[in-house]
Amino acid sequence: MSVWIFFLITVVYKYISVGEETAAVKIAPQEYISKSDAKFKKIFLRACNPADSIVRGTEGLVDSETWLLQGILVLTRHGDRGPLTHLKGGDKLPCDTVPVSTLLKSYEEFVSNASVGGRAWWVSGPRPFHNFPSLPPRTAATRCALGQLTHTGLLQMLTVGNILREAYGDRLGPDMELSGKKETGNILREAYGDRLGPDMELSGKKETGVAYTTRYRRTFQSLQAVAWASSGNAAAAREAHSVAFCFRDCACAAQHVLARKINTQLKTRLESHPVIKDLIIKLSKVLFESQEHIDADVVRDALLAYVCHEAPLPCVGKKKSPTKDKIILRKKQNNYRENNLSSRNLLEVDIDTLNMELDYINNQLDFNNEVGRKARDIIGKYYDSKDRKAPLDFDAQMEREKLLYYQQRYLDNADGYEDVVIVKKNLDADFNFPNDARMDTDFDEDYREPTPENNEDFCIQKEHVMSLFAYLEWSYKQDMKNLHNRRRGLLHAYGLIHNIVQNMIRMISENKPKYVLYSGHDKTLQALILALGLNSYQHYNIQYASRMIFEVYRKKDLRDEFKLTKRKAIAQDFYFRVVYNGEDVTSKLSFCKNKQNVIMKVVDPVNNIKIYNTYLCPIENIVRFIHDDYFASFNASNFKDACSIYGTGKHVI
């Protein structure tokens, strides 16, 4: 641990400078540039998960001659979306860019054709998602709508659905013959009926697939994209009333107690890294319209809005270069001054001349420093509010000339004016104006010090992004080891795992449903990963369009020990495996680390050179886990007792 912390601090201090030098990070050696770009690209690929990097892994890779696929359960995180927090200029981010893809175009045509007579069937009628839009927004006013799925995200989910179709379509198609439909009806009731009790009461509906999604547009649209790409049609989605998909096991006071403990630990962790904290403060000032609290994950989410859409990283305090039109106007004004100003009589100036002079001043005067702001307040009071087309009397002309004269003196001798009082005295000395008394009164009564502005130049660099992500990777590793976090994950994911096990039992006892889809969030998968006992921070760091698939299998060869006659399937004939983003993680599950696993070598369907080890875990392991061992760390045997252990939050475990 100490070695890792030392390494992190070294990396942080190498890349971060939160002082004045931060806006210009010195990068001299060419080797460093290439290394930096490679690291940044790695962050882009890992966090943003572009559609062209989403490929099939070990999905469905088992010996099909020995094992029969009974069904799959798929959990996904939605695709790329807009930020969840208001960003400075966030509405100008190119989130609405539509990728060039025949798959995406085909899906849009499908939605368009289904909506010819009005709303498509999956959003019409008295369903929970009535009138939900099926596609992301494409209006100028919502270039980067808060929390809304983008077309990039839509393509990601279509790609995930395409992988499911390639891996399982042939085996789960409507013409697929499912053996043992009548014979396996009571297998699980005999094996697990006394453990699951009333939960074994299963409906008799002949459904081949079930789809659940939270009531967010991004998860609903993601679900429909996966459903269409995997099966060729949309889904009649069922609403999950919680991000956790907890179904009937939701209310748990202990979750809130544990959440407070975890938040306190996160704040303490950040306080122990002051360099990172200072960086987060700097980044927050650039990114957010308001800085109510400091949160590394919130800043990370905001940065992804730039990184994932390949937009330039933002700056603050940088002065914009004049546009071409302003440069031309300035040249005209300068020519006018050279030709006319020196020979004119200050008391014989017409309105057009004054307006030209005023435009010149407005383009020349720097209102960003202290003297300029005070001058702006004084000058604006006397001519900005007046109608320039109205005739000017003698006093008004003289008053304007006085102000214009001062502005030219300011431009010529800006360093000599350090305070607005000195400025006004110089004006009074140059002009003995009859309305000076009125000006004194107005200034004393009306002038207020302008709110200080943040003029410190700061641009977010790639090195800042890499430093923040390095800290978060280290922080995620601590989260994986955190006892409070793991217990909260168990409570958070219990309802979902219970539902998964129920559907697995239905698959092997009733041959339905064959396909279950849950469209959720990063928090959904994070809790599930903790509950399953996975301990890699890379699994815990959920990227867009992540997928976790439970595959349920049955032995094909059902014969007695002498292989003379065919026998009925028993509970021990059923196995499952878990594939996360293409990786087989079955052997890493806390309840599948034993010699009962079936291990086989399979060849990659895309690359014949690659050979994988595929693991199958007995399905009774996950049933025993959810019933007997799930709440062992709470010293409890059920959800209710585990939730009551923390009571009102005064008890600490």
N, C-alpha and C positions, 0 to 999 in steps of 0.2 A: 504493500500500500504506500509506504513512504517513498519508494522508488518512483511509483506512478505520479504521486503528488509533485515530487521534484521535477519530473519530466514535464508535467503540465505547466508548472510555474515557469519553467525555462521557455516553453513554447509561447506562453502568453506574453511574457516580457519581451520576447524576440519580435513578436508581430504587432504589439499594441503600443501606441503612444498616444495618451489622451491629452497631451498638452497642445501647444500651438503648432507643433510640428506634425500633428496628426493628418492635416489636410494634404500634406505632400510626403507620402511614404517613399523613402529612398530605396530604389530597387536597381542595383547596378549590375551584378553579374548575370549573364544570360542563363546560366544553369539554374539560378534561383528563380528566375521568371518561369522557366518551364516547369520547375518543381511546384511552384505556387499554382500555376494554371492547372496542373494535373490534380492537385489536391482539391481545387475549387470544382473541377469537373466531377470529381468523385462525389463531392457533396451534392452537386446537381443531380447526378444519376441516382444516388441513394435516397435523397429526400423527395425529389420531384417525380421520379419514376416515369420518365417519358414513355409514350406508347411504343416506340420502336425498340425499347429495351425490355418490354414485357414479353417474355417468351415462355414456351412450355418447358417445364422441368421434368420432374418424376411423376407427374400426374398420370394415374392409370397404369403405371409400369409394374405390372405383376404378371406372373405366368398365367395367361388366360386359358391354357389347357388344363390347369389344375384348379384355378379359382374362378368362381362365378361372382360377378359384381351384382350386389343386391340393391345398392343405391348410394347416393352421395349427399352430403350436407356441406354447403358452401357458405362461408362467412366472408364478407368483403367490407373494406372501407371505401367510402365514396371516392370519386376521382378528384382531380384538381379543381380548386374553387378559389373564389376571391377571399381576401383577408377577413378576419372576424372582428377587426378593430378599425375605426376610422383612421385613415392615413392622410398625411398632408399630400394633396395632389393624387390621392389614390384612385379617384375617378378617371384619371388620365392614363392609368396603367393599361397595357395592351392585353387585358384578359379576354377580350372579345375576338381575338384572332382565331380564325377558323382554319384548322390544319387541312392540308390537301390530302384527302384519303377517300378511296372508293368505298371503303367500309362505312365511313361516316356519312358519305353522300347517300348510300343505299338505305341507311337507317332513317335519315331525314326524309327520304322519299316514302318510306314505309309509314312514318308518322303522318306525313302530308296526305297520303292516300287514305289512311284510316280516319282522317279528320275532315274529309270532303263534305260529309253530310252534317257537320257540326263537331262536337267533341268526339274524340276516339273512345272506343268502348271501355277502355281501362280507366278513364277519368270521367265517365258519364254515369248517371244514375246515383242512387243514394249510398255511395261508398265513402269511406273516410277521406279519400283523396280526390273527391269530386272537384272538377275544374282545375286541378293542378296542371301547370304547363308541362308538357312532355319533353320540351327542349329548353336549353339555357337561353337567357335573354339575349337579344341581338339589337338593342336600340342604342342610339347615341348617348342617351342619358344614363345608361347603365353599363359603361365600358367595363367596369370592374366592380360589380355589385357585391355588397357584403355577403359573404358566406354562400354565394350562389355557384352552382356547378358551371364550369366553363366548357367550351367545345373541346378543349384539350382534355379535360376530365372525362367528357363523354366518350371520346375516342379511346381513352385508357380503359374504360369499363367495357366498351365493345370488344376491345382486344382480349380482356379477361374472359368474356363470354365466348369468344372464338376459341380460346384455349380449352375451355370446358367442352365445347362441341367436338373438337378434334380428339380429346382424350376419352370422352365417355359417350359421344353421340351414337356410335354404332352399337354399343352394348346396352344403352338405356333407351333406344328408340322405341316407337310404338309397336313395331313388329318383332321386338325381341321376345323370345320365349322364356318365361320365368317358370322353372320347374318347382314342384313341391308346393303349389299354391294352397292346396287343401291340407296337405300333410303337415306343414309347419305351423299350423294355426295355434297349437297349444304348447309348442316347445318352450317358449319363454315364460308362459304362465306356470308351467311345471317347474322351471328352473328358478324363477325370480318372483313368482306371484306372492309368496309370503313376505318378501322384502319390500316390494313396491305397493302392495295393497291396492287401494282404490285407483291408484295411478295406472293400474293395468287395464282399467276400463277404457277401451279404445272405440272410437266411433266407427260406424260401418260405411262411411262415405267412400266412394271409389275415386279417390283423388290420386293422381299420379305425381303431382308436384305441389309444394306449398311455398309461398313467398312472404316474407316478413320484412317490413321496413319501418324506420322511425318516421315521425311526421315532419320531415324536413324535405324541401324540394330537392336538395342535392342527393339525398339517399334514395328518394323515390325515383328520380330520373336515372340514377346509377343502376337501380334494380331493373328498371325497364330495359336499359341498354344491355345489361348482362343477359336478361331473359331472352331478348330478341336474338342476340348473337349466338346464344347457346342452343336455342330451340326453334328459332324462326318465328316466334310470336311474343307478344307482350304478356304480362302477368297480372292476374287479379290479386293485387297486393293486400295483405292483412297488416293492420297497424300494430306496431309494438309501441306501447305507451311509455317506454323508458329507453334511454340510450344503452342501458345495460341489457335490454331484452330479458328483464327479470320475470315477466309474465305474472304468476301469482305470488312470487317470493320477492317482493320489493321492499316493503317497509322494514327498516332496520336502523335503529338509532345508533348502533355501534359504528356504522359506516361513517356517520357524521363526526363522531368522537375521533375515530382513526384519521379522518380527513384533516381535522384540526391539528392533530399531532404531526402529520406528514407535512402540512404547510409550515408549521413552526420549524421543523427540521430543514425544510428547503430554504427558509429565510436565513437560518443560522449558517447553513452551508454557503450561501451566497456572501454573507457577511465575512466569512473566513477567507474569501477571495476578493479583496478590495479592488484589485486591478480589473477583474471581470465586472464587478459592480459599477465601477466608474465607466467602463466601456458601455454597459447596458444603459446607464443614464445618458451618455452621449448619444447613443443610437436612438433612444426614446425621444430625445429632443428633435432629432432629425425626422423620425418616422411618424410620430403621433401628433394629433391635434391637441391632445391634453395628456399630461403625465400624472395620472392619479396614483399609480402604483408601479413598482418595478417587478417585472416578471420575465425571466430569461426565455420561457416558452412562448410568451406573448410576442416578445421581440423576434424570436425565431420565426413564428408564424408570419409576422409582417415582412420579414426579409424574404421569405419564400415567395411572397407576391411579386417581388422583383426578380429573384433568382429563377423561379420556375417559368416566368414569362419572358426571360432574357431581356429585361429592361435595365437601363443604366441605373446603378446604385445612386440614391439621392444625396444631395448636398444641402447645407443650410448656410446662409450668410454670404454666399457667393454673389458678386455683382454681375449682372447680366451684361453682355456685350451689346453695344447699340446696334439696332437693326439697320439694314441698308437704307430704309426710308428716313430714319432719324438722322443718319449721316448726311444724306442729301439736304434735308431740311436745315441742318446745322450749317452747312456750307452756304446756303442761301441767306441765312440770317447773318452770318459773319460778313458776307459781301455787302449786305444792306447796311450794316453798322459802319463798315469802312467808308462807304460812299456817302452816307447821309448824316451820321450821328455827330461828326465833328463840326459841321457847319450850321447846325440847327439852333433855333432859339427855344429854350426849354418851355417858354410860355406860348409857343405857337405849334404845338404838336396836336395832330388830329387823332381821332380814335383808331383808325387803321394802323397808324404808326405805333401807337401805344400797344395795340394788340400784338403787332409783330415783335415789339420789344419784350412784351410779357412772355410770348412764346419762347423767345430766345432765353430769357431768364429761367423759365421753367425747365428748359432742357439742359441748362448749364449748371444750375445750382444743385449742390449735393445736400439733400435734406436728411441724410442718414446720420450725420453727426450732431452733437449737442447744439452748436450754434445754428446749424442749418434748420433743425427742428423748431428752435425758438423763432427764427426768422420766418419760417413757414407759418407759424401761428399768428405772428404780427401782420405779415403781408396778406395772408388769406382773409383776415378780418376786414380789410379795407377794399379789396378789389375782387376777390374770388366770388363773393356773394352778390356782386353788382352785375347788372345786365350790361354787357359790353356794347350793345347796340344803342343804349340810351345816351342822349347828349350829356356831356360833362361840363359842369360849370368851372369857373376859374379855380376855386378851392379844390375841387375834385381832381382837376388836372395837376395842380401843384402837389397834392398829396400823393398821387400816383408817381409823379416824377421823383419825388423824394424817395420813395421806396425803390424805384428802379435804379436810382443813382446809388443807393446803398448796396444794392445787389451787385452792381458792377464793382464797387469798392471792395466788396467781400471776395469777388472772384479774383481781383488783382492782389489782394493782401489778406488771404484767408488766414494765414498763420498769425497775423497781428490781432485778430479778434478772438479773444478767449472767453468772453462773457457777453451776454445780451445787453447788459447795462452799458458796457463800453460801446457796443454797437449803436445804441440809442443816443449816447452822448455825441458820437461822431455825426450822426444824422442831424442832431440839433445844431451842432456847430456849423455844418455846411449849409443848412437852410433855416432861416428865421421864419418859421411857418406859423400863421395865426392860430392854427388849430392844435398847437402842441399841448396845450392844457388838457384838451379832450383826449389826446393820445395817452397822456400820463395817467389819466383816470381810468381809461379803458384797460390799459395794460395792468395796472395794479389790481383791478377788480376781477378781470376776466382771465388773466393768464394763469395757466396751471402747468406744472412740470409734466411733460409727456411721459407715458409709461416707458421704462427702459426697454430697449429692444435687444434681442440676442444677435449681436453683430459678429460673434466669433465664427470664423470660417471653419467648417468641418464637413468633410466628404467621407461617406462610408466607403471603405476599401474592401477588396477581396480578403485581405488579411484579417480585417475585423470580423468578417463572416466566418472565416475558418477558425478564429480564436473562440468565438462564441459557440460554434458547433463542437469544438474540441472539449470545451467545458461541459456542454450538455451531454456529450457521450460519456464523460467521466461521471456526471451526475446520474445518468441512467443506470450506470453500473452500480452506483450506491443504492438506487431505487430497487434494483433487482435483489439486493442483499437485505434490504430494510424489512424487518419483521412486521412492522405496522403496515407497510405497503402490501406485503404478501397476504396478510390477513384481510385487509380491505379488498384485495383482489378476489379472494375466496368468497367473501360475502357478496361482492358486486356481481360476480359471474355465476353464482349458484343457480339462479333461475334459468339462465341460458344453458348451462351444462345439463341441468335436469331435463330441459326441453329437448336438447340434442339426444340424450340417452333414450328418452321416450320415443323419439322418431326413429332412432336406430332399432329399437325393439319392434316397432311397427314394420320396419323394412324387412326384418327377418321372420316375423310371425305372420304378417298379412301381405307381404310383397307390395306394400304401399306405405308412404309415398316413396317414389324412386329418387326424387330430386327435391331437396329443401334448400331454399336460398334465404339468407339473412343479410340485408343491406344496412350496415351500421357505420360506426365512427372509429376513430383511433382509440378512444377510451373503451369501446366495446372489446376490441382485440387485445388491448393492454391488460385488462382485467382477466380475460380468458387465458392469456399466456401465463400470467402469474398463477392462476388457479391450476393450470395443467402441469406446473412445475418446470417450465422451460426457464433457463437461467442465462441466456445470452442477451446482452443489451441490444444487439442488432435486431433481435426478434421484438424487443420491447419498443424500439424506435420505429413506429408504424409509418410507412410511407403511403402516399396516395395510391389508391387502387390495389392495396394489399389484399391477399386472399388466403384463407385457411380452409382446407378441404378435408372432411372426414369421409373416407371410403369404407364401405361395409362389404365384406366378402363372405362367401360360403364355399366350403370344399365341394368340388364337383363330384368326386368319386365317393358315393355313399354306400359302402359295403361293410359287411360285418368283418370281424378280424380274420376270418378264413377266406374272405373275398368270394363267397359262394352266392350270396343273395343280396339284393339291394335292401338297405334299411332306411328307416326314417331319420331325418336330420335331428341332431341333438344340439344343445347349447354349445358344446365344445367344438362344433363344426364351423362356428362363425367367428370371424376375425375382423379387425379394422386397422386402418393406418391413417396417419395425419400428415398432410403435405402443406407446408407453409411457404408461399411464394416460390413454389417449384421444388423446395427442399423437403426431403423425407425426414421428419422430426419425431417419428414414432418411438424410436429407441431412447429419446431424450425425455419422454413423458415420465413424470414421477411414478406412475403406476404401471409402466411397461418396461422397467429395467430389470428384467429377469430372463431366465433360460427358457421360458415358455414361448418367447417370440419365435416366429418363423422367419428365417433369413434366406433370401434368394438373390441371385445376381441377374440383372436385367440389362439389356442394351438400350441406349438412348435411341428413340425413334427418329430423331433428326440427324444426330451424329453417331454413326455406327461404331465409331472408335471408343466412345465413352461407355463405361460399364458402371452401373450403380448397384449398391447393396440396398435391397428393399426389405423392409421389416413389416411383419404383420403381428399385431398384438391381439390376444384372445379378448373377445368382446366382454367376457365375464369380468375382466380386470376393471373396465371402466364402470360396470354396474356395481361391482363391489366397492370401488372407490367412491362413487356418489352416495352409496348407502351406508357404508361402514367407516370409511377412513376420511371422508371429506372434512369433517370438523374436528379432527384429532388435535390440531394445534390449539383449538379453543377448549379442549377437554370437555367437549359436548358431543351430542349424538344427532342433533337436528338444527335446522336454521333458526328456529325461535330461541332455543337455548343459547346458541352462539351469539345471537344479537343481544340477548339480555345480560350477558356477562359483563359488559362495560357499563351497564346501568345508565346512570345520568351523566357519566363521564368522569366521575370522581375516582373510579378504580383504574389503576394502571397495571397493565400486564407486561 
